[in-house]
Each structure stands twice: as structure tokens, then as C-alpha cells.
Amino acid sequence: MTELAEGAKAPDFDLAADDGSRARLSSHAGQAVVVYFYPKDDTSGCTLEARDFSAARKDFDKAGAAVIGISPDSEASHCKFKEKYDLGVTLAADPDREAIEAYGVWRQKSMYGRKYMGVERSTFLVGLDRRIVRVWRNVKVPGHVEDVLAAVRSLRVAAT
């Protein structure tokens, strides 16, 4: 399995987005991109994370960064999830796990002693040169969006 590190070239992806469009890393030329991977729509941690990213969307826009959330859920599931919580970020469907595996976030997990495969909650900050600037793995949701936003802002400061 690929373990992407800071400085590596970020894999492009082409996934169905919640609004019927395509979510592509390559569509964001001249912009940093926050790509966050989450396990499942409408679960407690994933909902909190999506709501936190949505609440900070204007701050990310102002800092020059797009935000894309990716999970193995379907486009239809993303649409319901987005509508239910009035989410303001792009959600991309990856049921075939192409991006999930390319970014190395399909991992063995354990719950109540049972082992299974699933998405490791992870975030990647991709810079203007399409290289990974920062990686957060095994994300704990509280305070995470603030950390990512601070990293985006410091990237912008470094570029000026």
C-alpha cells in the first residue's frame, strides 16, 4: 500500500461529486486543495467534520484553498448527507476506492476486537505545485479544521 508523505506528488482523481459535476484535483489550478477522507456519510464523527469544514468554508476560500471530502459512499448518499446538514463543501463519491487507495487511506481497522478494512480519517493539504504539503492521519475531529486552516494560511504566507 502507498503511504503518501509530505513532498510527494498528489495523485489526481476524477470522481462524481454531490452536485452532479466531477471532482478533480487537476481542476483547481492556482489553488491549494484540502482533500479530506472520511469513513461514512451521516455518522457522528464524519458529520461533525463535514459541518466544521463547511462552517469554515469562507475562511478557506479567503485563504485560496478548495475543500473536497471523499468517502466510499455513493453520489446519492452524499446528496442526502449534504442536504440534511446544509453542508458547504464538495463531497466526492469513491465507491471503487480509486482515490482512497491512491492516497493510502484504506486501512485495517479494529472495533470491539473485530478487524475490518475501512477508511482511515485523513487529510492532505495539496500545494499549488500539486505536491503534498501536509498530512494528517488518524484525525481526531475536534480542533482539526482549525489546524488545517492554520496550515493553509501559513502556506499562503510562505508563497508571498
C-alpha positions in Angstrom: 0.0 0.0 0.0 1.1 3.5 -0.8 2.0 5.8 2.1 2.0 9.3 0.7 4.3 11.6 2.5 4.8 15.4 2.6 6.6 16.4 -0.6 5.1 13.6 -2.7 3.2 14.4 -5.9 -0.5 14.2 -5.0 -2.4 11.7 -7.1 -5.1 13.3 -9.3 -8.6 11.9 -9.2 -11.8 12.1 -11.2 -14.8 11.3 -9.1 -18.6 12.0 -9.1 -19.4 15.0 -6.9 -22.6 15.5 -4.9 -23.8 18.2 -7.3 -23.6 16.1 -10.4 -20.3 17.5 -11.5 -16.8 15.9 -11.4 -14.4 16.4 -8.6 -10.8 16.6 -9.9 -7.7 17.7 -8.2 -6.5 19.0 -11.6 -9.5 21.4 -11.8 -8.0 23.6 -9.1 -5.0 25.2 -10.8 -3.7 28.1 -8.9 -5.3 27.0 -5.7 -4.3 24.9 -2.7 -6.6 22.0 -2.1 -7.6 20.3 1.2 -8.6 16.7 0.5 -10.1 15.0 3.4 -11.1 11.3 3.5 -13.8 10.1 5.9 -15.4 6.7 6.5 -19.1 7.2 6.1 -21.8 9.8 5.5 -24.2 10.7 8.3 -22.2 9.1 11.2 -21.3 11.2 14.2 -17.6 11.9 13.6 -18.0 12.3 9.9 -21.0 14.7 10.3 -19.1 16.8 12.8 -16.0 17.0 10.5 -18.1 17.9 7.4 -20.0 20.6 9.4 -16.7 22.0 10.7 -15.2 22.2 7.2 -18.5 23.8 5.9 -18.6 26.4 8.7 -15.0 27.4 7.8 -15.6 27.4 4.0 -15.4 31.2 3.7 -12.1 31.2 5.6 -10.7 28.5 3.3 -12.0 30.5 0.2 -10.3 33.6 1.5 -7.1 31.7 2.1 -7.2 30.4 -1.5 -8.0 26.8 -0.8 -10.7 24.5 -2.1 -12.0 21.7 0.2 -13.1 18.3 -1.1 -14.3 15.5 1.1 -14.1 11.9 -0.2 -15.7 8.7 1.1 -16.7 5.4 -0.4 -20.4 6.4 -0.2 -22.4 6.9 -3.4 -23.2 10.2 -5.0 -26.9 9.8 -3.9 -25.7 9.3 -0.3 -23.6 12.4 -0.5 -26.6 14.4 -1.8 -28.8 13.4 1.1 -26.0 14.0 3.6 -25.2 17.4 2.2 -28.9 18.5 2.1 -29.6 17.1 5.6 -26.9 19.2 7.2 -26.7 22.1 4.7 -23.0 21.3 4.0 -21.0 23.8 2.0 -18.1 21.6 0.8 -17.8 19.4 -2.2 -18.3 15.7 -1.4 -16.9 13.2 -3.9 -18.0 9.6 -4.2 -15.3 6.9 -4.4 -17.1 3.6 -4.2 -14.4 1.9 -6.2 -11.8 3.3 -3.7 -9.5 4.7 -6.5 -8.5 7.9 -4.7 -8.9 6.2 -1.3 -6.3 3.6 -2.2 -4.1 6.1 -4.2 -3.8 8.2 -1.0 -3.2 5.1 1.1 -6.1 5.6 3.5 -7.8 2.2 3.0 -6.5 0.5 6.2 -7.2 -2.3 8.6 -9.2 -1.0 11.5 -10.4 -2.5 14.7 -13.5 -2.0 16.7 -14.5 -4.0 19.7 -11.8 -6.5 18.9 -13.1 -7.1 15.3 -10.7 -6.3 12.5 -12.0 -4.9 9.2 -11.0 -2.7 6.3 -12.1 0.9 6.1 -11.2 4.5 5.5 -8.7 6.0 7.9 -9.8 9.5 8.6 -7.1 11.5 7.0 -6.5 15.0 5.5 -4.0 16.1 2.8 -3.1 19.7 2.1 -2.0 19.9 -1.6 0.0 23.0 -2.6 0.0 24.9 -5.8 2.7 22.7 -7.3 0.4 19.7 -6.7 2.8 18.3 -4.0 1.5 17.3 -0.6 2.4 20.0 1.9 1.0 18.4 5.0 -0.6 15.1 6.0 -2.9 14.4 9.0 -3.6 10.7 9.7 -5.9 9.2 12.3 -7.6 12.5 12.6 -9.4 13.4 15.8 -12.2 15.8 14.7 -12.3 18.4 17.5 -9.9 21.2 16.5 -8.8 19.5 13.3 -10.4 22.1 10.8 -8.6 24.9 12.7 -5.3 23.1 12.4 -5.8 22.6 8.6 -6.9 26.3 8.2 -3.8 27.5 10.0 -1.6 25.3 7.7 -3.4 26.7 4.6 -2.8 30.3 5.9 0.9 29.6 6.6 1.2 28.2 3.1 -0.2 31.4 1.7 2.2 33.5 3.8 5.1 31.4 2.6 4.1 31.9 -1.0 4.1 35.7 -0.7 
